[in-house]
Amino acid sequence: MRKKIVISYFAIIIVLTSTFALIMMNSTNNMMTLQLQNRFVNECDLLKQVFVSEYQNKGNVDFDFRSFVNDASRELDTRVTIIYEDGTVLADTHEDPAKMNNHLNRAEVIDAIRTDKMGTSIRYSNTVKADFLYVAVPAHIGGETWIIRVSKQLTEIKEMNQHILNVAVVSIFGTAVFALLMSIFVSKRITKPIDALTETANEIANGEFGRKIYIEANDQIGELAQSFNKMSQTLSSSMSELRQRNSELEAILNSMINGIIAVDQNKNIILINKFCFDILDLPQDYVVENESMYKIIRNEEIANMVECAIIEGQSQMKELNYVHTEKILRIYVNPIIAATKEILGSIVVIQDVTQIRKLEQMRSDFVSNVSHELKTPLTSIRGFVDTLKNGAIHQPETAMRFLDIIDIESDRLYRLINDILLLSEIESMDREPEQTEVEVSSVIEEVVDILELRANEKGLKLVTEVEASPVIHANRDRIKQMMINLVDNGIKYTEKGEIRVKLGTQGSWVVITVSDTGIGFNESHKERLFERFYRVDKGRSRSQGGTGLGLSIVKHIVLLYKGKISVSSQPGKGTTFEILIPNAKR
């Protein structure tokens, strides 16, 4: 209020003083312009008489227009111009007539010709870049007409206006300072209790609901202070209860494993839980409340579901691939209906079913692959058994060959079942129950002894580089199985060269590297290399007796012991597997 009083006083003084100054400036300007115009009229009439007299005496040939206007300009201290009746400038004291435009369209010239008397005009001169007062009169000689024009820059009027403006500014400033000081003094006494009331009210508005107002007054302001104190107490109690409820609601929403988004009728977000940020891969500090739902969800199907829920009041459910996060989401959309049956908006529940669908797909693929892998040897065994039953058993050489094949297929079937059971056993473990300190170098020696003969049969070298003798916490048999699978894999896919096994340490890790000089593979196979039954070269793997589970078993054994596995390969140059397992003596 104090500010309003001060501003009001200040504004009134400024407006009144400014209005007075403007009136004075306008009156002075009009008066001086009129005086100057009357003077120019008299000068033009006198100049017209002199021009007519001299022109008649000298004639058109001997009359010097330039000298005439220069003499007249010196006598009258004005700019003088002579214009012929067609608008051509014959002489001018300030400019070369040849460079000046036709003046027939000038206002003062038009008025002088039209009225055959005086023509006046005030305008900005492009020739000399200033405001001028122009007065023109016609002069008739022998059927011809000349326009005698006198003009002068309005410098005196401008100077007077500037003087009045300066006086007005000083007066306005002095009066404003006085009015400002007086209004501050008066408003301070009037608004002091109101300021105290306003300050406390602002504190209450900022959340300090326990604040009270202390004003010793028996008027309406005192009553208002008491009402404020009661309101503050009531608001304090209500806000405490509301904060408690909001805290409970927020805790419940953030504890949910599904994303929750509530939107109003305009599809602006009014509520969202933290898990929704995770599902949609949004930063946790991303501000979305009161923003459009489309700021975080850019999916036409979800938008249509929300639209339908708000307009038609129908609940919907749909499962879709959310391309922005490459996730499979199950979306539930329900309308928010008030007690009055009015639809206030909708609530969207987002469930991430990506892992569920992946597990279902993996299970389906696993069943399909197991069925295929089991069916192949069983079909072979059954076919040869039927052949033997049909008489081949009486042919010793044929029967023996068939029995050898049956033995090979039975062994393959046995190894496949064992690998499936082993993989299932490892996957079901959170940790290895039977762990001991395993010296990795001794395990590598055993594996080399087991597979060296097979490598030599293919003309391959089996080389070991043991830089240290580290120890890990693990089940020795599983580490041995892991190494057998890796080295055996290298032997299968290498036709010439070597399989090299290196053992060392790197910080707190034991590093095992198995590399070969085999066929290698393209980068496209890398992501799926450790999947069950995945083969880079299916024909070669089956012909070598592989089950397609070896590398998958390796990966799960490494993960069981909190390790890491990586692979690099180049087609035609070989493959390198690197395994890192925590060192027991770190």
MARFI-198168 format. One line per field, with one value per residue (C-alpha): residue number from 0; residue in three letters; x, y, z. Coordinates in steps of 0.2 Angstrom, whole numbers. Example, Ala and Ser with C-alpha at 12.3 -4.5 7.8 and 13.67 -1.06 7.14 Angstrom:
2
resi	c(0, 1)
resn	c(ALA, SER)
east	c(62, 68)
north	c(-22, -5)
up	c(39, 36)
! end
This chain:
586
resi	c(0, 1, 2, 3, 4, 5, 6, 7, 8, 9, 10, 11, 12, 13, 14, 15, 16, 17, 18, 19, 20, 21, 22, 23, 24, 25, 26, 27, 28, 29, 30, 31, 32, 33, 34, 35, 36, 37, 38, 39, 40, 41, 42, 43, 44, 45, 46, 47, 48, 49, 50, 51, 52, 53, 54, 55, 56, 57, 58, 59, 60, 61, 62, 63, 64, 65, 66, 67, 68, 69, 70, 71, 72, 73, 74, 75, 76, 77, 78, 79, 80, 81, 82, 83, 84, 85, 86, 87, 88, 89, 90, 91, 92, 93, 94, 95, 96, 97, 98, 99, 100, 101, 102, 103, 104, 105, 106, 107, 108, 109, 110, 111, 112, 113, 114, 115, 116, 117, 118, 119, 120, 121, 122, 123, 124, 125, 126, 127, 128, 129, 130, 131, 132, 133, 134, 135, 136, 137, 138, 139, 140, 141, 142, 143, 144, 145, 146, 147, 148, 149, 150, 151, 152, 153, 154, 155, 156, 157, 158, 159, 160, 161, 162, 163, 164, 165, 166, 167, 168, 169, 170, 171, 172, 173, 174, 175, 176, 177, 178, 179, 180, 181, 182, 183, 184, 185, 186, 187, 188, 189, 190, 191, 192, 193, 194, 195, 196, 197, 198, 199, 200, 201, 202, 203, 204, 205, 206, 207, 208, 209, 210, 211, 212, 213, 214, 215, 216, 217, 218, 219, 220, 221, 222, 223, 224, 225, 226, 227, 228, 229, 230, 231, 232, 233, 234, 235, 236, 237, 238, 239, 240, 241, 242, 243, 244, 245, 246, 247, 248, 249, 250, 251, 252, 253, 254, 255, 256, 257, 258, 259, 260, 261, 262, 263, 264, 265, 266, 267, 268, 269, 270, 271, 272, 273, 274, 275, 276, 277, 278, 279, 280, 281, 282, 283, 284, 285, 286, 287, 288, 289, 290, 291, 292, 293, 294, 295, 296, 297, 298, 299, 300, 301, 302, 303, 304, 305, 306, 307, 308, 309, 310, 311, 312, 313, 314, 315, 316, 317, 318, 319, 320, 321, 322, 323, 324, 325, 326, 327, 328, 329, 330, 331, 332, 333, 334, 335, 336, 337, 338, 339, 340, 341, 342, 343, 344, 345, 346, 347, 348, 349, 350, 351, 352, 353, 354, 355, 356, 357, 358, 359, 360, 361, 362, 363, 364, 365, 366, 367, 368, 369, 370, 371, 372, 373, 374, 375, 376, 377, 378, 379, 380, 381, 382, 383, 384, 385, 386, 387, 388, 389, 390, 391, 392, 393, 394, 395, 396, 397, 398, 399, 400, 401, 402, 403, 404, 405, 406, 407, 408, 409, 410, 411, 412, 413, 414, 415, 416, 417, 418, 419, 420, 421, 422, 423, 424, 425, 426, 427, 428, 429, 430, 431, 432, 433, 434, 435, 436, 437, 438, 439, 440, 441, 442, 443, 444, 445, 446, 447, 448, 449, 450, 451, 452, 453, 454, 455, 456, 457, 458, 459, 460, 461, 462, 463, 464, 465, 466, 467, 468, 469, 470, 471, 472, 473, 474, 475, 476, 477, 478, 479, 480, 481, 482, 483, 484, 485, 486, 487, 488, 489, 490, 491, 492, 493, 494, 495, 496, 497, 498, 499, 500, 501, 502, 503, 504, 505, 506, 507, 508, 509, 510, 511, 512, 513, 514, 515, 516, 517, 518, 519, 520, 521, 522, 523, 524, 525, 526, 527, 528, 529, 530, 531, 532, 533, 534, 535, 536, 537, 538, 539, 540, 541, 542, 543, 544, 545, 546, 547, 548, 549, 550, 551, 552, 553, 554, 555, 556, 557, 558, 559, 560, 561, 562, 563, 564, 565, 566, 567, 568, 569, 570, 571, 572, 573, 574, 575, 576, 577, 578, 579, 580, 581, 582, 583, 584, 585)
resn	c(MET, ARG, LYS, LYS, ILE, VAL, ILE, SER, TYR, PHE, ALA, ILE, ILE, ILE, VAL, LEU, THR, SER, THR, PHE, ALA, LEU, ILE, MET, MET, ASN, SER, THR, ASN, ASN, MET, MET, THR, LEU, GLN, LEU, GLN, ASN, ARG, PHE, VAL, ASN, GLU, CYS, ASP, LEU, LEU, LYS, GLN, VAL, PHE, VAL, SER, GLU, TYR, GLN, ASN, LYS, GLY, ASN, VAL, ASP, PHE, ASP, PHE, ARG, SER, PHE, VAL, ASN, ASP, ALA, SER, ARG, GLU, LEU, ASP, THR, ARG, VAL, THR, ILE, ILE, TYR, GLU, ASP, GLY, THR, VAL, LEU, ALA, ASP, THR, HIS, GLU, ASP, PRO, ALA, LYS, MET, ASN, ASN, HIS, LEU, ASN, ARG, ALA, GLU, VAL, ILE, ASP, ALA, ILE, ARG, THR, ASP, LYS, MET, GLY, THR, SER, ILE, ARG, TYR, SER, ASN, THR, VAL, LYS, ALA, ASP, PHE, LEU, TYR, VAL, ALA, VAL, PRO, ALA, HIS, ILE, GLY, GLY, GLU, THR, TRP, ILE, ILE, ARG, VAL, SER, LYS, GLN, LEU, THR, GLU, ILE, LYS, GLU, MET, ASN, GLN, HIS, ILE, LEU, ASN, VAL, ALA, VAL, VAL, SER, ILE, PHE, GLY, THR, ALA, VAL, PHE, ALA, LEU, LEU, MET, SER, ILE, PHE, VAL, SER, LYS, ARG, ILE, THR, LYS, PRO, ILE, ASP, ALA, LEU, THR, GLU, THR, ALA, ASN, GLU, ILE, ALA, ASN, GLY, GLU, PHE, GLY, ARG, LYS, ILE, TYR, ILE, GLU, ALA, ASN, ASP, GLN, ILE, GLY, GLU, LEU, ALA, GLN, SER, PHE, ASN, LYS, MET, SER, GLN, THR, LEU, SER, SER, SER, MET, SER, GLU, LEU, ARG, GLN, ARG, ASN, SER, GLU, LEU, GLU, ALA, ILE, LEU, ASN, SER, MET, ILE, ASN, GLY, ILE, ILE, ALA, VAL, ASP, GLN, ASN, LYS, ASN, ILE, ILE, LEU, ILE, ASN, LYS, PHE, CYS, PHE, ASP, ILE, LEU, ASP, LEU, PRO, GLN, ASP, TYR, VAL, VAL, GLU, ASN, GLU, SER, MET, TYR, LYS, ILE, ILE, ARG, ASN, GLU, GLU, ILE, ALA, ASN, MET, VAL, GLU, CYS, ALA, ILE, ILE, GLU, GLY, GLN, SER, GLN, MET, LYS, GLU, LEU, ASN, TYR, VAL, HIS, THR, GLU, LYS, ILE, LEU, ARG, ILE, TYR, VAL, ASN, PRO, ILE, ILE, ALA, ALA, THR, LYS, GLU, ILE, LEU, GLY, SER, ILE, VAL, VAL, ILE, GLN, ASP, VAL, THR, GLN, ILE, ARG, LYS, LEU, GLU, GLN, MET, ARG, SER, ASP, PHE, VAL, SER, ASN, VAL, SER, HIS, GLU, LEU, LYS, THR, PRO, LEU, THR, SER, ILE, ARG, GLY, PHE, VAL, ASP, THR, LEU, LYS, ASN, GLY, ALA, ILE, HIS, GLN, PRO, GLU, THR, ALA, MET, ARG, PHE, LEU, ASP, ILE, ILE, ASP, ILE, GLU, SER, ASP, ARG, LEU, TYR, ARG, LEU, ILE, ASN, ASP, ILE, LEU, LEU, LEU, SER, GLU, ILE, GLU, SER, MET, ASP, ARG, GLU, PRO, GLU, GLN, THR, GLU, VAL, GLU, VAL, SER, SER, VAL, ILE, GLU, GLU, VAL, VAL, ASP, ILE, LEU, GLU, LEU, ARG, ALA, ASN, GLU, LYS, GLY, LEU, LYS, LEU, VAL, THR, GLU, VAL, GLU, ALA, SER, PRO, VAL, ILE, HIS, ALA, ASN, ARG, ASP, ARG, ILE, LYS, GLN, MET, MET, ILE, ASN, LEU, VAL, ASP, ASN, GLY, ILE, LYS, TYR, THR, GLU, LYS, GLY, GLU, ILE, ARG, VAL, LYS, LEU, GLY, THR, GLN, GLY, SER, TRP, VAL, VAL, ILE, THR, VAL, SER, ASP, THR, GLY, ILE, GLY, PHE, ASN, GLU, SER, HIS, LYS, GLU, ARG, LEU, PHE, GLU, ARG, PHE, TYR, ARG, VAL, ASP, LYS, GLY, ARG, SER, ARG, SER, GLN, GLY, GLY, THR, GLY, LEU, GLY, LEU, SER, ILE, VAL, LYS, HIS, ILE, VAL, LEU, LEU, TYR, LYS, GLY, LYS, ILE, SER, VAL, SER, SER, GLN, PRO, GLY, LYS, GLY, THR, THR, PHE, GLU, ILE, LEU, ILE, PRO, ASN, ALA, LYS, ARG)
east	c(0, 14, 21, 4, 3, 20, 18, 1, 8, 23, 13, 0, 14, 23, 7, 2, 19, 22, 5, 8, 25, 18, 4, 17, 28, 14, 7, 24, 28, 11, 14, 31, 27, 12, 24, 37, 24, 17, 34, 38, 21, 26, 44, 37, 25, 39, 51, 37, 36, 55, 56, 42, 49, 67, 61, 51, 65, 79, 69, 71, 88, 97, 88, 100, 89, 104, 110, 92, 90, 107, 104, 87, 93, 107, 94, 81, 92, 81, 82, 75, 69, 62, 51, 43, 25, 29, 38, 56, 68, 76, 87, 90, 102, 106, 107, 111, 94, 100, 101, 84, 68, 53, 44, 26, 20, 26, 12, 16, 18, 1, -8, 0, -5, -22, -27, -16, -11, -1, 4, 12, 20, 30, 40, 57, 68, 78, 89, 97, 90, 80, 62, 58, 44, 40, 30, 26, 17, 14, 21, 12, 22, 16, 6, 19, 19, 34, 33, 43, 47, 55, 59, 69, 74, 64, 79, 73, 57, 67, 78, 63, 55, 71, 72, 54, 58, 73, 64, 50, 62, 70, 53, 46, 62, 61, 42, 44, 58, 47, 32, 41, 48, 31, 22, 35, 33, 14, 13, 25, 13, -2, 5, 16, 3, -3, 16, 17, 1, 7, 24, 17, 4, 18, 27, 11, 10, 28, 23, 27, 10, 15, 18, 7, 3, 5, -3, -9, -24, -43, -48, -52, -34, -33, -48, -40, -24, -34, -42, -25, -19, -34, -31, -13, -16, -29, -18, -4, -14, -22, -5, 4, -10, -9, 10, 8, -4, 6, 21, 12, 5, 22, 30, 17, 18, 37, 37, 27, 36, 25, 25, 11, 6, -10, -15, -30, -42, -29, -17, -6, 4, -2, 6, 21, 31, 49, 48, 40, 57, 66, 54, 55, 73, 71, 83, 77, 78, 68, 53, 37, 23, 11, 19, 10, 10, 18, 34, 39, 27, 29, 18, 2, -6, -4, -11, -26, -29, -28, -40, -52, -52, -55, -68, -78, -73, -67, -53, -41, -26, -13, 5, 17, 35, 41, 53, 61, 68, 67, 56, 40, 27, 10, -1, -17, -27, -42, -52, -52, -71, -77, -91, -102, -98, -87, -71, -57, -43, -35, -22, -9, -1, 15, 22, 39, 37, 52, 61, 46, 44, 63, 62, 47, 56, 71, 61, 52, 69, 77, 63, 63, 82, 83, 69, 79, 95, 88, 78, 93, 103, 87, 81, 98, 98, 81, 84, 99, 91, 76, 89, 97, 81, 77, 91, 107, 112, 116, 129, 144, 153, 137, 130, 147, 147, 129, 133, 148, 136, 123, 137, 143, 125, 122, 137, 132, 115, 123, 134, 120, 109, 124, 127, 109, 109, 125, 119, 103, 112, 123, 109, 99, 114, 116, 133, 144, 141, 157, 171, 189, 205, 209, 227, 222, 239, 237, 220, 227, 240, 227, 217, 232, 236, 218, 217, 235, 233, 217, 226, 241, 230, 224, 242, 240, 251, 244, 254, 253, 260, 259, 265, 260, 252, 236, 222, 204, 189, 179, 174, 189, 178, 169, 185, 191, 175, 176, 194, 190, 176, 186, 201, 190, 181, 198, 203, 186, 187, 206, 213, 232, 242, 240, 229, 237, 232, 239, 237, 242, 235, 229, 226, 214, 209, 215, 216, 214, 216, 213, 217, 217, 222, 206, 192, 186, 169, 161, 156, 138, 140, 148, 132, 124, 140, 136, 118, 112, 113, 120, 133, 144, 147, 132, 139, 156, 150, 139, 152, 164, 152, 147, 131, 130, 130, 149, 151, 135, 141, 158, 149, 138, 153, 162, 146, 144, 161, 158, 169, 169, 171, 175, 179, 187, 189, 194, 188, 202, 214, 207, 198, 203, 193, 198, 191, 193, 189, 193, 210, 208, 224, 220)
north	c(0, 12, 9, 13, 29, 35, 30, 39, 55, 54, 50, 64, 77, 71, 71, 88, 96, 87, 92, 110, 110, 102, 115, 129, 122, 120, 137, 145, 135, 141, 159, 160, 151, 163, 178, 171, 167, 185, 192, 181, 187, 205, 201, 191, 205, 217, 205, 202, 221, 223, 208, 214, 231, 225, 212, 224, 237, 224, 212, 193, 193, 205, 200, 190, 178, 172, 189, 194, 180, 182, 201, 197, 183, 195, 209, 197, 184, 170, 157, 164, 154, 159, 146, 147, 143, 125, 121, 123, 131, 146, 152, 147, 154, 137, 125, 123, 125, 112, 99, 103, 93, 101, 111, 111, 98, 108, 113, 131, 132, 123, 135, 151, 146, 140, 155, 167, 174, 167, 149, 142, 125, 118, 102, 93, 99, 84, 97, 104, 91, 102, 108, 124, 137, 140, 156, 158, 172, 172, 186, 189, 198, 199, 183, 173, 168, 167, 160, 170, 159, 163, 150, 149, 135, 135, 136, 150, 140, 124, 134, 141, 124, 117, 131, 128, 109, 111, 122, 109, 95, 104, 109, 91, 84, 96, 94, 75, 74, 84, 74, 58, 63, 68, 53, 41, 50, 50, 32, 25, 30, 24, 7, 2, -10, -16, -20, -30, -39, -42, -48, -61, -66, -69, -80, -90, -91, -98, -112, -105, -109, -107, -88, -75, -57, -45, -28, -17, -9, -10, -6, -17, -21, -28, -39, -44, -49, -60, -69, -72, -80, -92, -96, -99, -112, -121, -121, -128, -142, -146, -145, -157, -169, -167, -169, -185, -192, -186, -194, -210, -210, -206, -220, -232, -227, -227, -245, -252, -262, -255, -237, -226, -210, -200, -187, -174, -172, -162, -176, -166, -176, -174, -189, -200, -213, -216, -233, -226, -216, -233, -241, -227, -224, -206, -196, -196, -177, -175, -163, -169, -164, -152, -156, -165, -184, -184, -177, -194, -206, -204, -219, -217, -233, -227, -210, -218, -229, -213, -204, -218, -219, -200, -199, -215, -220, -237, -247, -255, -267, -269, -276, -268, -265, -248, -244, -230, -242, -258, -265, -275, -266, -271, -255, -254, -238, -234, -218, -207, -205, -193, -196, -185, -198, -184, -191, -181, -190, -207, -217, -227, -242, -248, -265, -271, -289, -289, -302, -312, -313, -316, -330, -337, -336, -344, -358, -361, -360, -372, -385, -384, -386, -400, -409, -407, -412, -427, -432, -433, -447, -456, -456, -463, -476, -482, -483, -494, -505, -508, -512, -525, -532, -534, -546, -535, -543, -559, -549, -548, -533, -523, -527, -521, -505, -501, -505, -493, -480, -484, -483, -466, -459, -466, -457, -441, -443, -447, -431, -420, -426, -423, -406, -401, -408, -399, -382, -384, -387, -372, -361, -366, -360, -343, -348, -364, -374, -384, -371, -374, -366, -371, -369, -365, -370, -388, -388, -382, -396, -409, -402, -402, -420, -425, -416, -416, -432, -426, -410, -420, -431, -415, -409, -395, -389, -386, -373, -366, -350, -350, -333, -336, -349, -340, -348, -345, -350, -363, -381, -389, -400, -386, -376, -391, -393, -375, -377, -393, -385, -370, -380, -393, -379, -373, -390, -392, -376, -376, -386, -380, -370, -370, -368, -357, -357, -342, -340, -324, -310, -293, -283, -293, -304, -321, -320, -336, -334, -348, -343, -353, -350, -358, -352, -338, -329, -313, -300, -304, -320, -312, -307, -325, -335, -341, -345, -363, -373, -359, -364, -353, -368, -380, -393, -393, -394, -409, -418, -415, -422, -405, -403, -384, -381, -381, -362, -359, -370, -360, -343, -349, -357, -340, -330, -343, -337, -318, -318, -310, -318, -309, -315, -308, -316, -313, -324, -335, -329, -337, -334, -328, -331, -321, -326, -315, -323, -315, -320, -329, -321, -303)
up	c(0, 4, -13, -21, -11, -16, -34, -34, -27, -39, -54, -51, -49, -65, -75, -70, -72, -89, -95, -90, -99, -115, -115, -113, -126, -139, -135, -137, -153, -161, -156, -162, -178, -181, -178, -190, -203, -202, -204, -219, -227, -226, -232, -247, -252, -251, -261, -274, -277, -279, -291, -302, -303, -307, -319, -329, -330, -335, -345, -346, -354, -342, -326, -315, -304, -294, -289, -284, -272, -264, -261, -254, -243, -236, -232, -224, -217, -225, -238, -255, -269, -286, -295, -312, -314, -321, -305, -311, -298, -306, -291, -273, -260, -253, -267, -286, -295, -308, -294, -286, -290, -298, -284, -292, -279, -264, -252, -251, -270, -273, -261, -269, -286, -281, -271, -281, -264, -250, -247, -231, -226, -212, -216, -215, -229, -237, -245, -229, -217, -205, -201, -211, -212, -230, -236, -255, -265, -284, -295, -312, -326, -344, -343, -334, -316, -304, -286, -274, -259, -242, -229, -213, -202, -186, -174, -163, -160, -156, -144, -135, -133, -127, -114, -108, -108, -97, -85, -84, -81, -66, -59, -61, -53, -38, -36, -37, -24, -12, -16, -14, 3, 9, 3, 11, 27, 27, 20, 32, 47, 38, 32, 46, 54, 37, 32, 48, 43, 25, 31, 42, 29, 17, 29, 31, 12, 11, 23, 40, 47, 65, 63, 73, 70, 85, 82, 96, 88, 91, 74, 59, 56, 74, 71, 54, 64, 76, 61, 53, 69, 69, 51, 53, 67, 56, 41, 51, 57, 40, 31, 43, 40, 21, 21, 31, 18, 3, 11, 13, -4, -12, -2, -8, -26, -26, -19, -33, -46, -60, -68, -63, -73, -69, -82, -82, -96, -106, -104, -93, -80, -62, -54, -59, -48, -49, -56, -72, -75, -74, -86, -99, -96, -90, -79, -61, -60, -76, -73, -80, -68, -76, -93, -107, -107, -124, -117, -110, -120, -139, -144, -154, -147, -129, -134, -142, -126, -115, -127, -127, -108, -106, -119, -118, -100, -105, -97, -109, -109, -122, -124, -136, -141, -135, -148, -138, -125, -134, -120, -121, -110, -104, -103, -92, -94, -83, -82, -66, -62, -49, -37, -49, -63, -71, -80, -73, -82, -83, -75, -84, -77, -86, -83, -90, -96, -107, -96, -94, -113, -115, -103, -112, -128, -121, -114, -130, -140, -127, -128, -147, -148, -135, -145, -161, -153, -145, -160, -172, -162, -157, -175, -181, -167, -171, -189, -187, -174, -187, -200, -189, -184, -203, -206, -205, -189, -198, -208, -196, -205, -208, -190, -182, -192, -187, -169, -170, -176, -163, -150, -156, -157, -139, -133, -141, -133, -116, -117, -123, -108, -96, -103, -101, -83, -79, -86, -77, -61, -63, -67, -52, -40, -32, -26, -26, -10, -12, -14, -10, -15, -32, -40, -58, -65, -59, -67, -84, -83, -81, -95, -107, -102, -107, -123, -130, -139, -148, -153, -159, -169, -179, -180, -168, -154, -137, -129, -111, -103, -85, -78, -60, -49, -43, -32, -33, -23, -33, -36, -45, -56, -63, -67, -75, -85, -90, -96, -106, -115, -120, -126, -134, -143, -150, -156, -165, -175, -179, -194, -192, -180, -161, -146, -133, -114, -104, -85, -76, -64, -66, -50, -40, -55, -61, -80, -91, -109, -122, -140, -156, -174, -181, -193, -182, -184, -189, -177, -180, -170, -155, -146, -147, -145, -127, -131, -129, -145, -154, -167, -178, -190, -187, -199, -192, -174, -176, -186, -172, -159, -151, -141, -143, -125, -121, -121, -113, -98, -98, -96, -82, -73, -74, -68, -54, -47, -50, -65, -82, -99, -116, -134, -149, -166, -184, -198, -204, -190, -174, -158, -141, -125, -109, -92, -76, -59, -42, -35, -18, -12, -16)
! end
